[in-house]
Amino acid sequence: MFIVEGIKSIQEFFLSSYQIHTIFYNSEQYNLLPKLPANINLFEVKNAELEKISTLQTPQGFLALVHIPKNKELALKALKNQFTLVLDGVQDPGNMGTIIRTADWFGFKNIICSPDCVEIFNPKTVQATMGSLARINIFEADLPALLEKNTIPVFGALLDGESIYKTQWGAEGLVILGNEGKGISAEVIKKINKPVTIPRVGQAESLNVAVSAAIFCAELVRVRN
C-alpha cells in the first residue's frame, strides 16, 4: 500500500478506481469526511499519533493507506492518436509529482516511466501530484525495447533540436524528457527521430524537467486546438 495525505487528495482517490484500505483521521476534523463505503476502515488518532505516522512536517488531519494497483499492461496501440509523456530517469519525487499534476491539468491520460525513475508511490511524489495520480495511467517500461517496437513519432527534449514553436507535431507522438542532471540516456537518444528544444533567451544552463514538461504540454494542447 501507499500513503495519501490531506482530505482533498484522499477524495480524489476515493472517486477513482483505487481502493482505499484505511483512513486515519483527527477527531476534530471528522465532519470533513465524505460518506464512505463500509469496506474502508476508519481509525481515529490523536494529533501526536498523526505526527508520528505522517510524512509531512505539518500533518493535514487525514492520512489514508491506499492499495497499489496491479501493474498495468502497456498496449502500444492505445498510444495512437494522442501525445504521451515518456520520462527517462526522472529521479526527484517533487519533479515527478509536478509532472503528473501538470499532465492531468492539460488532459494527458498516460505517462511512461523508465525503471530508474523515482518510485511513483513515494509519499513525496504522491503529495506533489495533489490527487492527480488518481487520474493518470502510469506505466513502467524498458524504453529502448519499447521504442524499438513503436511506430509513432518520437520527440525528444534536447538542446540541439528544432524549436518547440516551429516543430510540426502532427496528431500523435511520444515526448521524451530526461534525467534532471544527465538528460536523456544515449540509448534512448538513438531512438528519437524528432529532437525538439525550448529556445533559450537568457543565460541559464538548463530548465527544470517539470517546467520543461509544462511547456511541452501547453504547446501540444495549443497546437492540437
C-alpha positions in Angstrom: 0.0 0.0 0.0 1.0 3.7 -0.2 0.2 6.8 1.8 -2.0 9.7 0.7 -2.3 12.7 3.0 -4.9 15.5 3.1 -8.6 15.3 2.7 -8.7 16.8 -0.9 -6.1 14.3 -2.2 -7.8 11.4 -0.4 -11.2 12.4 -2.0 -9.6 12.2 -5.5 -8.5 8.6 -4.8 -11.9 7.8 -3.3 -13.6 8.9 -6.6 -11.1 6.8 -8.7 -10.6 3.1 -9.3 -8.0 2.9 -6.5 -9.0 1.0 -3.4 -8.6 2.8 0.0 -7.8 0.4 2.8 -7.8 2.7 5.9 -8.3 6.4 6.7 -6.6 7.7 9.9 -8.2 11.0 11.0 -8.1 13.5 13.7 -11.5 13.7 15.6 -11.6 17.5 15.3 -11.9 17.2 11.5 -14.2 14.2 11.3 -17.0 16.3 9.8 -14.9 16.8 6.7 -15.1 13.2 5.8 -17.4 12.3 2.9 -19.8 9.4 3.2 -17.6 6.3 2.8 -18.4 2.7 1.8 -18.3 0.1 4.6 -15.2 -1.6 3.3 -13.0 1.4 4.2 -11.6 1.2 7.7 -11.7 4.4 9.8 -9.2 4.9 12.6 -9.3 7.9 14.9 -5.9 9.2 16.1 -4.7 12.0 18.2 -2.5 14.8 16.9 0.6 13.4 18.4 -0.1 10.0 16.8 -0.8 11.6 13.4 2.5 13.4 13.6 4.3 10.1 14.1 2.8 8.4 11.1 2.7 11.4 8.8 5.5 12.1 6.3 4.7 15.8 6.4 6.2 18.4 8.9 2.6 19.7 9.4 0.1 16.8 9.1 -3.2 17.7 7.4 -5.6 15.8 9.7 -6.1 12.9 7.4 -3.9 10.1 6.2 -5.0 7.2 4.0 -3.5 3.8 3.2 -4.3 3.0 -0.5 -3.7 -0.3 -2.3 -1.1 -0.1 -5.0 -2.9 -1.4 -8.2 -1.5 -4.3 -10.2 0.9 -3.3 -12.9 -1.0 -2.2 -16.0 0.0 -3.7 -19.3 1.1 -1.1 -21.8 -0.5 -1.6 -25.2 1.2 0.4 -27.9 -1.9 0.7 -30.0 -3.5 2.6 -27.1 -0.9 5.4 -27.6 -2.0 6.2 -31.1 -3.8 9.5 -32.0 -2.6 11.2 -28.8 0.6 12.5 -27.2 2.2 10.7 -24.3 4.9 11.9 -22.0 7.9 9.5 -21.6 10.2 10.0 -18.6 13.7 8.7 -18.8 15.4 8.6 -15.4 13.5 11.4 -13.6 14.5 10.9 -10.0 13.3 13.8 -8.0 9.9 13.0 -6.3 8.8 16.6 -6.4 9.5 16.8 -10.1 7.7 13.6 -10.8 4.7 14.6 -8.8 4.6 18.0 -10.6 4.8 16.4 -14.0 1.9 14.1 -13.2 -0.1 17.0 -11.9 0.7 19.1 -15.0 -0.2 16.3 -17.3 -3.5 16.0 -15.6 -4.1 19.7 -15.9 -3.5 19.6 -19.7 -5.6 16.5 -20.2 -2.9 13.9 -20.8 -4.0 10.4 -19.9 -0.8 8.3 -19.9 2.8 8.7 -18.7 5.5 6.1 -19.4 8.5 5.9 -17.0 11.8 4.1 -17.3 12.6 1.6 -14.5 15.2 4.0 -13.0 12.6 6.8 -12.4 11.6 7.6 -8.8 9.0 5.3 -7.3 5.6 6.6 -8.3 4.1 5.8 -4.9 6.8 7.5 -2.9 5.0 9.7 -0.4 6.7 12.9 -1.7 5.7 12.1 -5.2 2.1 11.3 -4.3 1.9 14.5 -2.3 3.2 16.6 -5.2 0.6 15.2 -7.5 -2.1 16.8 -5.3 -4.5 13.9 -6.2 -3.8 13.9 -10.0 -2.2 10.5 -9.6 -5.7 9.1 -9.3 -6.5 10.1 -12.9 -3.3 9.4 -14.8 -2.2 6.0 -16.1 1.4 5.4 -15.2 3.3 2.6 -17.0 6.9 1.4 -16.4 8.8 0.2 -19.5 12.2 -0.6 -20.8 12.4 2.4 -23.1 14.9 1.2 -25.7 12.8 -2.0 -26.1 9.5 -0.1 -26.2 10.8 2.4 -28.8 12.1 -0.4 -31.0 8.5 -1.7 -31.4 6.9 1.7 -31.5 5.6 3.1 -34.8 4.5 6.6 -34.0 6.9 9.7 -34.0 9.3 10.0 -31.1 10.1 13.6 -30.0 12.9 14.2 -27.5 13.7 17.3 -25.4 17.3 18.0 -26.5 19.4 21.2 -26.5 20.2 20.9 -30.2 16.7 20.2 -31.5 14.3 22.2 -33.6 12.4 25.0 -31.8 9.3 23.7 -30.0 7.4 26.6 -31.6 8.4 25.6 -35.1 8.0 21.8 -34.8 5.4 20.1 -36.9 3.8 17.9 -34.3 1.2 16.1 -36.3 -1.5 14.2 -34.4 0.4 11.8 -32.2 3.7 11.0 -30.7 5.9 10.1 -27.7 7.5 13.1 -26.0 10.7 12.1 -24.1 12.0 14.1 -21.1 15.3 13.1 -19.5 17.0 13.0 -16.1 17.5 16.2 -14.1 21.3 16.2 -14.5 22.2 13.9 -17.3 19.3 14.4 -19.7 18.1 11.6 -22.0 20.2 8.5 -21.9 22.4 7.7 -25.0 20.4 4.5 -25.8 17.1 6.4 -25.9 18.5 9.3 -27.9 19.2 6.9 -30.7 15.5 6.2 -31.0 14.5 9.8 -31.2 13.6 10.9 -34.7 12.4 14.4 -33.9 14.7 16.3 -31.5 13.0 19.4 -30.0 14.3 22.3 -27.9 12.8 25.1 -25.9 14.7 28.1 -27.2 17.0 29.7 -24.6 16.9 33.5 -24.5 18.8 34.2 -21.2 21.9 32.6 -19.7 20.6 29.7 -17.6 22.3 26.4 -18.3 19.2 24.3 -18.2 15.5 24.1 -17.4 13.9 22.2 -14.6 12.4 19.0 -16.1 8.9 19.7 -14.6 9.0 23.2 -16.1 10.0 21.7 -19.4 7.1 19.2 -19.2 4.7 22.0 -18.6 5.9 24.0 -21.6 5.7 20.9 -23.8 2.2 20.1 -22.6 1.0 23.6 -23.1 2.4 23.8 -26.6 0.9 20.4 -27.6 -2.5 21.4 -26.4 -2.3 24.8 -28.2 -1.3 23.2 -31.5 -4.0 20.5 -31.3 -6.7 23.1 -30.5 
